Amino acid sequence: MRNRIRVLRAEREWSQAEVADRLGIARQTINALETGKYAPSLPLAFKISKLFAKPVEEIFDPASEE
Amino acid sequence: MKTPNPTTAANRRYAIEFALSMLAYVVVLVISITVINYGLPPAWKLVFALLPIIPIAFVFAAIVRYVGSIDELQRRIHIESLALAAGITALLAVTYGFLETVGLPHLSAWFTYAAVMVAWLIARPFVARRYR
């Protein structure tokens, strides 16, 4: 699923490792999320939404389901 | 915010628990083999033959705890590769079972264990690559 995680992360000048630590996930996982290879669970999606202070639908694009 | 990352912590804890369990396994195995070769009554032989199962059970517990505490994608990768490993092992076991009916030597149950572990190890990077 396409999403804006990479853009939001870049805006805040956070590294993948930083975001991974803030979310309690592996760096490989944040990479898989950013490239759209992996769609997160609902709880993780909400954690991401909280971290970037944006609603889930502003981060993830449901129209791009792979 | 400097809370420890649970996934990173799980990796570290697993490495430590695995190393300690394997060390205990080697020690117990050496004791077990030495004692058995001393010539014991059969009941005691059985006890010492089964003793190395205890550290192996600790390895199992460490794996279960590890898979339970890593993040959802890493868990998914492990479970998918374990499922593949189980399938591959089943295929191999059935194939060899048929070969035994035409005269190939009977193999020990040990080979099943080795097959699952090797197949899991091989399957993991292939499964992980799908998420890269």
N, CA and C atoms of all chains as a GROMACS GRO file, in nm:
protein
  594
    1MET      N    1   0.083  -0.119   0.000
    1MET     CA    2   0.000   0.000   0.000
    1MET      C    3   0.088   0.125   0.000
    2ARG      N    4   0.058   0.216  -0.095
    2ARG     CA    5   0.140   0.337  -0.104
    2ARG      C    6   0.114   0.427   0.017
    3ASN      N    7   0.216   0.498   0.060
    3ASN     CA    8   0.199   0.583   0.177
    3ASN      C    9   0.301   0.697   0.174
    4ARG      N   10   0.285   0.791   0.268
    4ARG     CA   11   0.370   0.910   0.271
    4ARG      C   12   0.472   0.906   0.383
    5ILE      N   13   0.499   0.788   0.436
    5ILE     CA   14   0.590   0.778   0.551
    5ILE      C   15   0.728   0.838   0.519
    6ARG      N   16   0.781   0.804   0.400
    6ARG     CA   17   0.916   0.852   0.366
    6ARG      C   18   0.920   1.006   0.363
    7VAL      N   19   0.815   1.065   0.303
    7VAL     CA   20   0.807   1.212   0.293
    7VAL      C   21   0.796   1.274   0.432
    8LEU      N   22   0.707   1.219   0.513
    8LEU     CA   23   0.685   1.273   0.647
    8LEU      C   24   0.812   1.261   0.732
    9ARG      N   25   0.881   1.151   0.712
    9ARG     CA   26   1.005   1.127   0.786
    9ARG      C   27   1.112   1.229   0.743
   10ALA      N   28   1.121   1.251   0.612
   10ALA     CA   29   1.220   1.344   0.557
   10ALA      C   30   1.191   1.487   0.606
   11GLU      N   31   1.063   1.523   0.610
   11GLU     CA   32   1.024   1.657   0.658
   11GLU      C   33   1.075   1.682   0.800
   12ARG      N   34   1.076   1.576   0.879
   12ARG     CA   35   1.120   1.590   1.019
   12ARG      C   36   1.270   1.561   1.035
   13GLU      N   37   1.334   1.528   0.922
   13GLU     CA   38   1.477   1.495   0.921
   13GLU      C   39   1.511   1.382   1.017
   14TRP      N   40   1.423   1.281   1.019
   14TRP     CA   41   1.448   1.162   1.100
   14TRP      C   42   1.509   1.053   1.012
   15SER      N   43   1.599   0.976   1.067
   15SER     CA   44   1.652   0.862   0.991
   15SER      C   45   1.556   0.744   1.007
   16GLN      N   46   1.574   0.643   0.921
   16GLN     CA   47   1.490   0.521   0.933
   16GLN      C   48   1.510   0.459   1.071
   17ALA      N   49   1.636   0.459   1.118
   17ALA     CA   50   1.665   0.398   1.248
   17ALA      C   51   1.593   0.472   1.360
   18GLU      N   52   1.588   0.605   1.350
   18GLU     CA   53   1.518   0.684   1.452
   18GLU      C   54   1.370   0.651   1.456
   19VAL      N   55   1.309   0.647   1.337
   19VAL     CA   56   1.166   0.617   1.330
   19VAL      C   57   1.140   0.474   1.380
   20ALA      N   58   1.228   0.382   1.342
   20ALA     CA   59   1.214   0.243   1.387
   20ALA      C   60   1.215   0.236   1.540
   21ASP      N   61   1.306   0.312   1.602
   21ASP     CA   62   1.314   0.313   1.748
   21ASP      C   63   1.189   0.374   1.811
   22ARG      N   64   1.142   0.482   1.750
   22ARG     CA   65   1.022   0.547   1.805
   22ARG      C   66   0.900   0.456   1.795
   23LEU      N   67   0.897   0.370   1.692
   23LEU     CA   68   0.782   0.281   1.674
   23LEU      C   69   0.806   0.143   1.737
   24GLY      N   70   0.929   0.118   1.781
   24GLY     CA   71   0.962  -0.012   1.842
   24GLY      C   72   0.966  -0.124   1.740
   25ILE      N   73   1.006  -0.092   1.616
   25ILE     CA   74   1.013  -0.195   1.511
   25ILE      C   75   1.154  -0.199   1.453
   26ALA      N   76   1.182  -0.300   1.372
   26ALA     CA   77   1.314  -0.312   1.310
   26ALA      C   78   1.329  -0.210   1.196
   27ARG      N   79   1.453  -0.172   1.166
   27ARG     CA   80   1.476  -0.078   1.057
   27ARG      C   81   1.429  -0.136   0.923
   28GLN      N   82   1.448  -0.268   0.907
   28GLN     CA   83   1.402  -0.335   0.784
   28GLN      C   84   1.250  -0.321   0.768
   29THR      N   85   1.180  -0.318   0.882
   29THR     CA   86   1.034  -0.307   0.877
   29THR      C   87   0.991  -0.169   0.831
   30ILE      N   88   1.058  -0.064   0.881
   30ILE     CA   89   1.021   0.071   0.838
   30ILE      C   90   1.052   0.085   0.688
   31ASN      N   91   1.158   0.021   0.644
   31ASN     CA   92   1.191   0.024   0.501
   31ASN      C   93   1.083  -0.045   0.418
   32ALA      N   94   1.037  -0.162   0.464
   32ALA     CA   95   0.931  -0.234   0.393
   32ALA      C   96   0.801  -0.154   0.390
   33LEU      N   97   0.776  -0.078   0.497
   33LEU     CA   98   0.656   0.007   0.501
   33LEU      C   99   0.669   0.120   0.400
   34GLU      N  100   0.785   0.187   0.400
   34GLU     CA  101   0.807   0.301   0.311
   34GLU      C  102   0.798   0.262   0.164
   35THR      N  103   0.851   0.146   0.130
   35THR     CA  104   0.849   0.103  -0.010
   35THR      C  105   0.714   0.041  -0.048
   36GLY      N  106   0.622   0.032   0.049
   36GLY     CA  107   0.490  -0.021   0.021
   36GLY      C  108   0.487  -0.172   0.005
   37LYS      N  109   0.595  -0.238   0.043
   37LYS     CA  110   0.601  -0.384   0.031
   37LYS      C  111   0.519  -0.451   0.141
   38TYR      N  112   0.498  -0.378   0.248
   38TYR     CA  113   0.424  -0.434   0.360
   38TYR      C  114   0.322  -0.334   0.411
   39ALA      N  115   0.197  -0.378   0.423
   39ALA     CA  116   0.091  -0.294   0.480
   39ALA      C  117   0.081  -0.326   0.629
   40PRO      N  118   0.091  -0.224   0.714
   40PRO     CA  119   0.094  -0.251   0.858
   40PRO      C  120  -0.041  -0.296   0.914
   41SER      N  121  -0.038  -0.355   1.031
   41SER     CA  122  -0.160  -0.389   1.104
   41SER      C  123  -0.226  -0.258   1.146
   42LEU      N  124  -0.352  -0.264   1.185
   42LEU     CA  125  -0.423  -0.146   1.230
   42LEU      C  126  -0.354  -0.080   1.350
   43PRO      N  127  -0.314  -0.159   1.454
   43PRO     CA  128  -0.245  -0.094   1.567
   43PRO      C  129  -0.117  -0.022   1.526
   44LEU      N  130  -0.038  -0.081   1.434
   44LEU     CA  131   0.086  -0.016   1.392
   44LEU      C  132   0.056   0.108   1.309
   45ALA      N  133  -0.048   0.099   1.224
   45ALA     CA  134  -0.088   0.215   1.143
   45ALA      C  135  -0.125   0.332   1.234
   46PHE      N  136  -0.194   0.304   1.344
   46PHE     CA  137  -0.233   0.411   1.436
   46PHE      C  138  -0.113   0.467   1.513
   47LYS      N  139  -0.015   0.380   1.541
   47LYS     CA  140   0.108   0.426   1.606
   47LYS      C  141   0.181   0.524   1.512
   48ILE      N  142   0.185   0.487   1.383
   48ILE     CA  143   0.250   0.572   1.283
   48ILE      C  144   0.177   0.705   1.273
   49SER      N  145   0.044   0.697   1.274
   49SER     CA  146  -0.039   0.817   1.265
   49SER      C  147  -0.014   0.909   1.385
   50LYS      N  148   0.001   0.848   1.503
   50LYS     CA  149   0.028   0.926   1.625
   50LYS      C  150   0.167   0.990   1.619
   51LEU      N  151   0.264   0.912   1.571
   51LEU     CA  152   0.402   0.962   1.564
   51LEU      C  153   0.412   1.085   1.474
   52PHE      N  154   0.344   1.080   1.358
   52PHE     CA  155   0.352   1.192   1.264
   52PHE      C  156   0.240   1.294   1.286
   53ALA      N  157   0.156   1.269   1.386
   53ALA     CA  158   0.044   1.359   1.418
   53ALA      C  159  -0.041   1.390   1.295
   54LYS      N  160  -0.074   1.281   1.222
   54LYS     CA  161  -0.160   1.296   1.104
   54LYS      C  162  -0.258   1.179   1.104
   55PRO      N  163  -0.382   1.203   1.056
   55PRO     CA  164  -0.475   1.090   1.050
   55PRO      C  165  -0.426   0.980   0.954
   56VAL      N  166  -0.465   0.857   0.984
   56VAL     CA  167  -0.421   0.741   0.906
   56VAL      C  168  -0.445   0.761   0.755
   57GLU      N  169  -0.563   0.815   0.721
   57GLU     CA  170  -0.595   0.828   0.578
   57GLU      C  171  -0.513   0.936   0.508
   58GLU      N  172  -0.443   1.020   0.586
   58GLU     CA  173  -0.354   1.118   0.523
   58GLU      C  174  -0.214   1.059   0.502
   59ILE      N  175  -0.190   0.944   0.564
   59ILE     CA  176  -0.059   0.880   0.550
   59ILE      C  177  -0.066   0.766   0.448
   60PHE      N  178  -0.173   0.686   0.458
   60PHE     CA  179  -0.188   0.570   0.369
   60PHE      C  180  -0.292   0.597   0.262
   61ASP      N  181  -0.262   0.550   0.143
   61ASP     CA  182  -0.353   0.570   0.030
   61ASP      C  183  -0.423   0.437  -0.002
   62PRO      N  184  -0.549   0.424   0.039
   62PRO     CA  185  -0.618   0.296   0.019
   62PRO      C  186  -0.644   0.263  -0.128
   63ALA      N  187  -0.634   0.363  -0.217
   63ALA     CA  188  -0.660   0.340  -0.359
   63ALA      C  189  -0.546   0.264  -0.426
   64SER      N  190  -0.433   0.250  -0.355
   64SER     CA  191  -0.315   0.192  -0.419
   64SER      C  192  -0.288   0.050  -0.371
   65GLU      N  193  -0.394  -0.020  -0.329
   65GLU     CA  194  -0.377  -0.158  -0.282
   65GLU      C  195  -0.309  -0.243  -0.388
   66GLU      N  196  -0.196  -0.303  -0.349
   66GLU     CA  197  -0.118  -0.384  -0.443
   66GLU      C  198  -0.183  -0.520  -0.466
   67MET      N  199   1.298   1.098   2.362
   67MET     CA  200   1.239   0.969   2.407
   67MET      C  201   1.339   0.856   2.384
   68LYS      N  202   1.385   0.796   2.492
   68LYS     CA  203   1.486   0.693   2.477
   68LYS      C  204   1.439   0.560   2.540
   69THR      N  205   1.318   0.519   2.502
   69THR     CA  206   1.272   0.387   2.548
   69THR      C  207   1.338   0.283   2.459
   70PRO      N  208   1.383   0.171   2.517
   70PRO     CA  209   1.451   0.071   2.433
   70PRO      C  210   1.355   0.011   2.329
   71ASN      N  211   1.405  -0.004   2.209
   71ASN     CA  212   1.326  -0.062   2.101
   71ASN      C  213   1.303  -0.212   2.129
   72PRO      N  214   1.175  -0.254   2.146
   72PRO     CA  215   1.150  -0.395   2.182
   72PRO      C  216   1.204  -0.496   2.081
   73THR      N  217   1.202  -0.458   1.952
   73THR     CA  218   1.253  -0.550   1.850
   73THR      C  219   1.404  -0.569   1.862
   74THR      N  220   1.475  -0.458   1.882
   74THR     CA  221   1.620  -0.466   1.900
   74THR      C  222   1.654  -0.542   2.028
   75ALA      N  223   1.579  -0.512   2.135
   75ALA     CA  224   1.601  -0.580   2.264
   75ALA      C  225   1.578  -0.730   2.249
   76ALA      N  226   1.475  -0.766   2.172
   76ALA     CA  227   1.444  -0.909   2.151
   76ALA      C  228   1.559  -0.978   2.080
   77ASN      N  229   1.618  -0.911   1.980
   77ASN     CA  230   1.732  -0.969   1.907
   77ASN      C  231   1.847  -0.997   2.002
   78ARG      N  232   1.877  -0.900   2.089
   78ARG     CA  233   1.989  -0.913   2.180
   78ARG      C  234   1.962  -1.025   2.281
   79ARG      N  235   1.840  -1.023   2.338
   79ARG     CA  236   1.806  -1.124   2.439
   79ARG      C  237   1.812  -1.264   2.379
   80TYR      N  238   1.762  -1.277   2.255
   80TYR     CA  239   1.764  -1.408   2.192
   80TYR      C  240   1.907  -1.457   2.172
   81ALA      N  241   1.994  -1.369   2.126
   81ALA     CA  242   2.134  -1.408   2.103
   81ALA      C  243   2.197  -1.459   2.232
   82ILE      N  244   2.170  -1.389   2.343
   82ILE     CA  245   2.227  -1.429   2.473
   82ILE      C  246   2.167  -1.563   2.518
   83GLU      N  247   2.034  -1.572   2.512
   83GLU     CA  248   1.968  -1.695   2.559
   83GLU      C  249   2.009  -1.816   2.476
   84PHE      N  250   2.022  -1.793   2.344
   84PHE     CA  251   2.061  -1.903   2.256
   84PHE      C  252   2.203  -1.950   2.288
   85ALA      N  253   2.295  -1.854   2.305
   85ALA     CA  254   2.434  -1.888   2.334
   85ALA      C  255   2.446  -1.964   2.467
   86LEU      N  256   2.375  -1.916   2.569
   86LEU     CA  257   2.381  -1.982   2.700
   86LEU      C  258   2.321  -2.123   2.694
   87SER      N  259   2.208  -2.137   2.624
   87SER     CA  260   2.144  -2.269   2.613
   87SER      C  261   2.234  -2.366   2.538
   88MET      N  262   2.299  -2.320   2.432
   88MET     CA  263   2.385  -2.408   2.354
   88MET      C  264   2.509  -2.448   2.435
   89LEU      N  265   2.559  -2.354   2.515
   89LEU     CA  266   2.673  -2.384   2.603
   89LEU      C  267   2.631  -2.492   2.703
   90ALA      N  268   2.513  -2.473   2.764
   90ALA     CA  269   2.460  -2.572   2.859
   90ALA      C  270   2.441  -2.706   2.790
   91TYR      N  271   2.394  -2.702   2.665
   91TYR     CA  272   2.372  -2.825   2.589
   91TYR      C  273   2.503  -2.903   2.572
   92VAL      N  274   2.608  -2.833   2.532
   92VAL     CA  275   2.737  -2.899   2.510
   92VAL      C  276   2.787  -2.961   2.641
   93VAL      N  277   2.777  -2.885   2.750
   93VAL     CA  278   2.822  -2.934   2.881
   93VAL      C  279   2.742  -3.059   2.922
   94VAL      N  280   2.609  -3.049   2.912
   94VAL     CA  281   2.523  -3.161   2.952
   94VAL      C  282   2.548  -3.282   2.862
   95LEU      N  283   2.569  -3.256   2.734
   95LEU     CA  284   2.592  -3.365   2.639
   95LEU      C  285   2.720  -3.442   2.674
   96VAL      N  286   2.825  -3.367   2.704
   96VAL     CA  287   2.952  -3.430   2.739
   96VAL      C  288   2.936  -3.514   2.867
   97ILE      N  289   2.868  -3.455   2.967
   97ILE     CA  290   2.842  -3.528   3.092
   97ILE      C  291   2.762  -3.654   3.062
   98SER      N  292   2.656  -3.638   2.985
   98SER     CA  293   2.567  -3.750   2.952
   98SER      C  294   2.643  -3.864   2.883
   99ILE      N  295   2.723  -3.831   2.782
   99ILE     CA  296   2.797  -3.934   2.708
   99ILE      C  297   2.899  -4.003   2.799
  100THR      N  298   2.971  -3.922   2.878
  100THR     CA  299   3.071  -3.978   2.969
  100THR      C  300   3.007  -4.075   3.068
  101VAL      N  301   2.899  -4.031   3.131
  101VAL     CA  302   2.833  -4.112   3.233
  101VAL      C  303   2.775  -4.240   3.172
  102ILE      N  304   2.714  -4.229   3.055
  102ILE     CA  305   2.655  -4.348   2.991
  102ILE      C  306   2.763  -4.451   2.960
  103ASN      N  307   2.880  -4.403   2.915
  103ASN     CA  308   2.988  -4.496   2.882
  103ASN      C  309   3.051  -4.563   3.004
  104TYR      N  310   3.020  -4.512   3.123
  104TYR     CA  311   3.070  -4.574   3.244
  104TYR      C  312   2.999  -4.706   3.275
  105GLY      N  313   2.888  -4.729   3.209
  105GLY     CA  314   2.813  -4.851   3.232
  105GLY      C  315   2.722  -4.836   3.352
  106LEU      N  316   2.600  -4.792   3.324
  106LEU     CA  317   2.502  -4.768   3.430
  106LEU      C  318   2.387  -4.867   3.416
  107PRO      N  319   2.305  -4.884   3.521
  107PRO     CA  320   2.184  -4.963   3.503
  107PRO      C  321   2.094  -4.898   3.398
  108PRO      N  322   2.016  -4.976   3.323
  108PRO     CA  323   1.938  -4.922   3.210
  108PRO      C  324   1.850  -4.802   3.245
  109ALA      N  325   1.792  -4.802   3.365
  109ALA     CA  326   1.703  -4.691   3.402
  109ALA      C  327   1.783  -4.560   3.407
  110TRP      N  328   1.903  -4.565   3.462
  110TRP     CA  329   1.987  -4.446   3.472
  110TRP      C  330   2.039  -4.403   3.335
  111LYS      N  331   2.067  -4.503   3.253
  111LYS     CA  332   2.109  -4.473   3.115
  111LYS      C  333   2.002  -4.388   3.046
  112LEU      N  334   1.876  -4.428   3.068
  112LEU     CA  335   1.764  -4.356   3.007
  112LEU      C  336   1.762  -4.210   3.055
  113VAL      N  337   1.779  -4.193   3.186
  113VAL     CA  338   1.776  -4.059   3.244
  113VAL      C  339   1.886  -3.973   3.182
  114PHE      N  340   2.008  -4.030   3.173
  114PHE     CA  341   2.120  -3.950   3.121
  114PHE      C  342   2.109  -3.930   2.969
  115ALA      N  343   2.047  -4.026   2.902
  115ALA     CA  344   2.028  -4.010   2.758
  115ALA      C  345   1.931  -3.895   2.730
  116LEU      N  346   1.836  -3.874   2.820
  116LEU     CA  347   1.734  -3.770   2.800
  116LEU      C  348   1.775  -3.633   2.856
  117LEU      N  349   1.878  -3.631   2.936
  117LEU     CA  350   1.921  -3.507   3.001
  117LEU      C  351   1.945  -3.390   2.904
  118PRO      N  352   2.010  -3.412   2.787
  118PRO     CA  353   2.034  -3.298   2.696
  118PRO      C  354   1.906  -3.234   2.643
  119ILE      N  355   1.791  -3.301   2.663
  119ILE     CA  356   1.664  -3.242   2.619
  119ILE      C  357   1.635  -3.112   2.696
  120ILE      N  358   1.682  -3.105   2.822
  120ILE     CA  359   1.652  -2.986   2.904
  120ILE      C  360   1.709  -2.858   2.840
  121PRO      N  361   1.840  -2.851   2.809
  121PRO     CA  362   1.887  -2.728   2.743
  121PRO      C  363   1.824  -2.704   2.606
  122ILE      N  364   1.788  -2.812   2.536
  122ILE     CA  365   1.720  -2.796   2.406
  122ILE      C  366   1.583  -2.731   2.427
  123ALA      N  367   1.517  -2.769   2.537
  123ALA     CA  368   1.387  -2.708   2.568
  123ALA      C  369   1.405  -2.558   2.596
  124PHE      N  370   1.518  -2.520   2.654
  124PHE     CA  371   1.546  -2.378   2.676
  124PHE      C  372   1.564  -2.305   2.543
  125VAL      N  373   1.628  -2.370   2.446
  125VAL     CA  374   1.643  -2.311   2.313
  125VAL      C  375   1.504  -2.288   2.254
  126PHE      N  376   1.419  -2.388   2.266
  126PHE     CA  377   1.282  -2.378   2.215
  126PHE      C  378   1.209  -2.261   2.280
  127ALA      N  379   1.221  -2.252   2.414
  127ALA     CA  380   1.156  -2.142   2.486
  127ALA      C  381   1.210  -2.006   2.438
  128ALA      N  382   1.342  -1.999   2.414
  128ALA     CA  383   1.402  -1.874   2.367
  128ALA      C  384   1.347  -1.836   2.230
  129ILE      N  385   1.329  -1.935   2.141
  129ILE     CA  386   1.275  -1.909   2.007
  129ILE      C  387   1.131  -1.858   2.018
  130VAL      N  388   1.051  -1.924   2.103
  130VAL     CA  389   0.911  -1.885   2.118
  130VAL      C  390   0.902  -1.741   2.170
  131ARG      N  391   0.984  -1.710   2.271
  131ARG     CA  392   0.984  -1.576   2.328
  131ARG      C  393   1.029  -1.473   2.224
  132TYR      N  394   1.133  -1.511   2.147
  132TYR     CA  395   1.186  -1.422   2.044
  132TYR      C  396   1.079  -1.388   1.940
  133VAL      N  397   1.017  -1.492   1.884
  133VAL     CA  398   0.917  -1.470   1.780
  133VAL      C  399   0.798  -1.390   1.834
  134GLY      N  400   0.772  -1.405   1.965
  134GLY     CA  401   0.662  -1.332   2.026
  134GLY      C  402   0.692  -1.186   2.055
  135SER      N  403   0.820  -1.148   2.056
  135SER     CA  404   0.850  -1.010   2.096
  135SER      C  405   0.909  -0.923   1.985
  136ILE      N  406   0.932  -0.979   1.866
  136ILE     CA  407   0.980  -0.895   1.756
  136ILE      C  408   0.859  -0.829   1.689
  137ASP      N  409   0.884  -0.732   1.601
  137ASP     CA  410   0.771  -0.660   1.540
  137ASP      C  411   0.695  -0.748   1.442
  138GLU      N  412   0.577  -0.700   1.402
  138GLU     CA  413   0.484  -0.785   1.325
  138GLU      C  414   0.540  -0.833   1.191
  139LEU      N  415   0.620  -0.749   1.124
  139LEU     CA  416   0.673  -0.795   0.994
  139LEU      C  417   0.783  -0.900   1.014
  140GLN      N  418   0.871  -0.876   1.112
  140GLN     CA  419   0.978  -0.973   1.137
  140GLN      C  420   0.917  -1.107   1.180
  141ARG      N  421   0.810  -1.099   1.260
  141ARG     CA  422   0.741  -1.222   1.303
  141ARG      C  423   0.681  -1.294   1.182
  142ARG      N  424   0.619  -1.215   1.095
  142ARG     CA  425   0.558  -1.273   0.976
  142ARG      C  426   0.662  -1.344   0.889
  143ILE      N  427   0.779  -1.282   0.875
  143ILE     CA  428   0.886  -1.342   0.794
  143ILE      C  429   0.929  -1.476   0.855
  144HIS      N  430   0.944  -1.477   0.988
  144HIS     CA  431   0.984  -1.602   1.054
  144HIS      C  432   0.877  -1.710   1.039
  145ILE      N  433   0.752  -1.671   1.059
  145ILE     CA  434   0.643  -1.771   1.054
  145ILE      C  435   0.625  -1.823   0.912
  146GLU      N  436   0.634  -1.732   0.813
  146GLU     CA  437   0.621  -1.777   0.674
  146GLU      C  438   0.734  -1.873   0.637
  147SER      N  439   0.857  -1.842   0.682
  147SER     CA  440   0.968  -1.930   0.645
  147SER      C  441   0.961  -2.061   0.721
  148LEU      N  442   0.907  -2.057   0.843
  148LEU     CA  443   0.890  -2.181   0.919
  148LEU      C  444   0.782  -2.270   0.854
  149ALA      N  445   0.676  -2.206   0.804
  149ALA     CA  446   0.571  -2.281   0.734
  149ALA      C  447   0.628  -2.346   0.608
  150LEU      N  448   0.710  -2.270   0.534
  150LEU     CA  449   0.775  -2.326   0.415
  150LEU      C  450   0.865  -2.443   0.453
  151ALA      N  451   0.941  -2.425   0.564
  151ALA     CA  452   1.032  -2.529   0.610
  151ALA      C  453   0.956  -2.656   0.646
  152ALA      N  454   0.841  -2.639   0.710
  152ALA     CA  455   0.758  -2.756   0.746
  152ALA      C  456   0.711  -2.828   0.621
  153GLY      N  457   0.668  -2.751   0.521
  153GLY     CA  458   0.621  -2.810   0.396
  153GLY      C  459   0.732  -2.883   0.321
  154ILE      N  460   0.849  -2.819   0.314
  154ILE     CA  461   0.964  -2.879   0.246
  154ILE      C  462   1.004  -3.008   0.317
  155THR      N  463   1.007  -3.004   0.451
  155THR     CA  464   1.043  -3.122   0.528
  155THR      C  465   0.942  -3.235   0.507
  156ALA      N  466   0.814  -3.200   0.505
  156ALA     CA  467   0.710  -3.301   0.480
  156ALA      C  468   0.733  -3.368   0.344
  157LEU      N  469   0.760  -3.285   0.242
  157LEU     CA  470   0.786  -3.340   0.108
  157LEU      C  471   0.907  -3.434   0.108
  158LEU      N  472   1.015  -3.387   0.172
  158LEU     CA  473   1.137  -3.468   0.178
  158LEU      C  474   1.112  -3.599   0.253
  159ALA      N  475   1.039  -3.589   0.366
  159ALA     CA  476   1.014  -3.707   0.449
  159ALA      C  477   0.931  -3.810   0.371
  160VAL      N  478   0.827  -3.762   0.304
  160VAL     CA  479   0.742  -3.853   0.227
  160VAL      C  480   0.822  -3.915   0.111
  161THR      N  481   0.900  -3.830   0.043
  161THR     CA  482   0.983  -3.880  -0.068
  161THR      C  483   1.077  -3.990  -0.020
  162TYR      N  484   1.146  -3.962   0.092
  162TYR     CA  485   1.239  -4.063   0.141
  162TYR      C  486   1.168  -4.187   0.191
  163GLY      N  487   1.050  -4.168   0.249
  163GLY     CA  488   0.969  -4.282   0.294
  163GLY      C  489   0.941  -4.377   0.179
  164PHE      N  490   0.905  -4.321   0.063
  164PHE     CA  491   0.881  -4.405  -0.055
  164PHE      C  492   1.010  -4.473  -0.101
  165LEU      N  493   1.120  -4.400  -0.094
  165LEU     CA  494   1.248  -4.459  -0.135
  165LEU      C  495   1.286  -4.576  -0.043
  166GLU      N  496   1.249  -4.565   0.085
  166GLU     CA  497   1.277  -4.674   0.180
  166GLU      C  498   1.203  -4.802   0.139
  167THR      N  499   1.084  -4.786   0.082
  167THR     CA  500   1.006  -4.904   0.042
  167THR      C  501   1.074  -4.978  -0.073
  168VAL      N  502   1.163  -4.910  -0.146
  168VAL     CA  503   1.235  -4.981  -0.253
  168VAL      C  504   1.379  -5.010  -0.214
  169GLY      N  505   1.405  -5.009  -0.082
  169GLY     CA  506   1.532  -5.062  -0.036
  169GLY      C  507   1.637  -4.966   0.016
  170LEU      N  508   1.609  -4.833   0.012
  170LEU     CA  509   1.709  -4.743   0.069
  170LEU      C  510   1.712  -4.759   0.222
  171PRO      N  511   1.828  -4.734   0.284
  171PRO     CA  512   1.839  -4.758   0.428
  171PRO      C  513   1.745  -4.671   0.511
  172HIS      N  514   1.696  -4.727   0.624
  172HIS     CA  515   1.607  -4.653   0.713
  172HIS      C  516   1.685  -4.543   0.783
  173LEU      N  517   1.631  -4.420   0.781
  173LEU     CA  518   1.702  -4.306   0.844
  173LEU      C  519   1.645  -4.277   0.983
  174SER      N  520   1.732  -4.222   1.066
  174SER     CA  521   1.693  -4.183   1.202
  174SER      C  522   1.599  -4.062   1.200
  175ALA      N  523   1.516  -4.051   1.303
  175ALA     CA  524   1.424  -3.937   1.317
  175ALA      C  525   1.501  -3.805   1.330
  176TRP      N  526   1.627  -3.813   1.367
  176TRP     CA  527   1.713  -3.695   1.376
  176TRP      C  528   1.713  -3.612   1.248
  177PHE      N  529   1.707  -3.683   1.135
  177PHE     CA  530   1.715  -3.613   1.006
  177PHE      C  531   1.599  -3.516   0.985
  178THR      N  532   1.484  -3.549   1.043
  178THR     CA  533   1.368  -3.461   1.030
  178THR      C  534   1.397  -3.327   1.097
  179TYR      N  535   1.453  -3.335   1.217
  179TYR     CA  536   1.488  -3.214   1.292
  179TYR      C  537   1.586  -3.130   1.211
  180ALA      N  538   1.692  -3.196   1.161
  180ALA     CA  539   1.793  -3.125   1.083
  180ALA      C  540   1.730  -3.061   0.960
  181ALA      N  541   1.639  -3.134   0.894
  181ALA     CA  542   1.576  -3.083   0.772
  181ALA      C  543   1.495  -2.957   0.801
  182VAL      N  544   1.416  -2.958   0.910
  182VAL     CA  545   1.335  -2.840   0.943
  182VAL      C  546   1.426  -2.719   0.967
  183MET      N  547   1.530  -2.740   1.047
  183MET     CA  548   1.618  -2.628   1.083
  183MET      C  549   1.692  -2.572   0.961
  184VAL      N  550   1.746  -2.661   0.878
  184VAL     CA  551   1.819  -2.617   0.759
  184VAL      C  552   1.723  -2.546   0.662
  185ALA      N  553   1.604  -2.605   0.643
  185ALA     CA  554   1.506  -2.546   0.551
  185ALA      C  555   1.461  -2.409   0.602
  186TRP      N  556   1.444  -2.394   0.732
  186TRP     CA  557   1.404  -2.265   0.792
  186TRP      C  558   1.511  -2.159   0.763
  187LEU      N  559   1.635  -2.200   0.786
  187LEU     CA  560   1.750  -2.111   0.764
  187LEU      C  561   1.757  -2.066   0.618
  188ILE      N  562   1.735  -2.161   0.526
  188ILE     CA  563   1.744  -2.129   0.383
  188ILE      C  564   1.624  -2.046   0.338
  189ALA      N  565   1.506  -2.079   0.390
  189ALA     CA  566   1.383  -2.012   0.345
  189ALA      C  567   1.378  -1.865   0.389
  190ARG      N  568   1.433  -1.837   0.508
  190ARG     CA  569   1.420  -1.704   0.567
  190ARG      C  570   1.463  -1.588   0.475
  191PRO      N  571   1.589  -1.592   0.420
  191PRO     CA  572   1.627  -1.479   0.334
  191PRO      C  573   1.540  -1.465   0.209
  192PHE      N  574   1.488  -1.577   0.157
  192PHE     CA  575   1.400  -1.569   0.039
  192PHE      C  576   1.268  -1.502   0.074
  193VAL      N  577   1.214  -1.537   0.190
  193VAL     CA  578   1.089  -1.475   0.235
  193VAL      C  579   1.114  -1.326   0.264
  194ALA      N  580   1.226  -1.296   0.333
  194ALA     CA  581   1.257  -1.158   0.369
  194ALA      C  582   1.272  -1.070   0.246
  195ARG      N  583   1.324  -1.128   0.136
  195ARG     CA  584   1.348  -1.051   0.014
  195ARG      C  585   1.219  -0.997  -0.046
  196ARG      N  586   1.108  -1.069  -0.022
  196ARG     CA  587   0.980  -1.023  -0.075
  196ARG      C  588   0.937  -0.890  -0.013
  197TYR      N  589   0.991  -0.859   0.103
  197TYR     CA  590   0.953  -0.735   0.171
  197TYR      C  591   1.061  -0.628   0.160
  198ARG      N  592   1.150  -0.644   0.063
  198ARG     CA  593   1.256  -0.543   0.044
  198ARG      C  594   1.237  -0.463  -0.082
   0.00000   0.00000   0.00000
